[in-house]
Amino acid sequence: MAKPLTHTAGRYPTLQEAHSLHQTVRRDLAGYDRLAARLNSLIGVDMPASEKNRTLMACRLAPLLRRHGCENYSQYEMILMTGDPEATREFISSLTTHTTDFYREGQHFSLLPTVVRQLEQDKQTRGRPELRVWCAAASTGQEPYTLLFTLLESGVRAAPWSLKFLASDIDRGALLRAANGTYTADQTAKIPDPVRARYFEPPEIDGTLTVRGNYKRLITFAEFNLAASKYPFQYPFDIIFCRNVLIYFSHDSGKVVVDRLVEALAPGGFLFLGHSETGFVKNRKLRVVAPAVFQKV
Ligand SMILES: C[S@@+](CC[C@H](N)C(=O)[O-])C[C@H]1O[C@@H](n2cnc3c(N)ncnc32)[C@H](O)[C@@H]1O
């Protein structure tokens, strides 16, 4: 069993200690394979063995090992094996990439007013007044908020719409930041002035911006694992954004996720993937309507 808080507990490690722990774990090929397999079985993310990935794992896990007083991967695995949910969470959080931005892959947001008009016409025929939206790898919130602002700017709140908006991610820490909705001046630089004025509180002295509470409350933030064997939704979604997360999955697991997303989509609904993720789509219920945008037929 790992020694609790002995290695460098209670103080910062010396550079030499930090370097030596990093070197020890980076050379542990079998330990790397076991931890990569554990990550894959938990969340579907694939980290094939390579020098680059071994270094990446060592860099990202070494601080956790130090905090737990572990001197190698085996000791750390003992902690994960206890099934402690917090330990599992920090393991997943450390090994996932949360890069995101407001208006990332902006063509998708330019297309939304057209998508909304089309859904509106269909809804008048079908008589369902709700617009159900799911942002499935929401990270720290920049993507769901961009989506929300763009939908609202496209008139979605006006009758006959009623917006149901779910933003999910595997990483609770990222979701907490999303729900908080506070961003630095740099992070919000791409947001057009009128959008900034309408949806954010007046800036702090250092330029920090926070999304207004009445808009944050339009989004439900929840933890959800895309690798789950069953998706629990009672009603289908009209728009699903699942961008820049499948790239971390193996080809086969990514295809399975796409099939589940298609099941969760209403007929006529739209699926948005990252521009480099279209290779995962082999589902005959989807037709391409724009780069990395699909409609369920
Ligand atoms: C690179 S970010 C992409 C964020 C956003 N979709 C975008 O395109 O800007 C990938 C996100 O996917 C999340 N993620 C990774 N594996 C996941 C899984 N199995 N289920 C749900 N979210 C996952 C990560 O926590 C991370 O926040």
The ligand as a Gaussian input file, in Angstrom:
#p B3LYP/6-31G(d) Opt

LIG

0 1
 C      -10.382000      19.361000     -25.806000
 S      -11.806000      19.562000     -24.786000
 C      -13.002000      20.106000     -25.999000
 C      -13.937000      21.138000     -25.415000
 C      -14.972000      21.685000     -26.396000
 N      -15.868000      20.656000     -26.852000
 C      -14.316000      22.370000     -27.554000
 O      -14.347000      21.840000     -28.680000
 O      -13.750000      23.461000     -27.374000
 C      -12.269000      17.839000     -24.496000
 C      -13.217000      17.669000     -23.318000
 O      -13.735000      16.340000     -23.364000
 C      -13.864000      15.863000     -22.043000
 N      -13.922000      14.395000     -22.081000
 C      -12.908000      13.512000     -22.304000
 N      -13.365000      12.253000     -22.254000
 C      -14.693000      12.335000     -22.002000
 C      -15.717000      11.365000     -21.824000
 N      -15.456000      10.047000     -21.896000
 N      -16.968000      11.793000     -21.572000
 C      -17.242000      13.126000     -21.491000
 N      -16.317000      14.088000     -21.640000
 C      -15.052000      13.697000     -21.896000
 C      -12.656000      16.425000     -21.320000
 O      -12.841000      16.474000     -19.928000
 C      -12.552000      17.813000     -21.956000
 O      -13.207000      18.782000     -21.195000

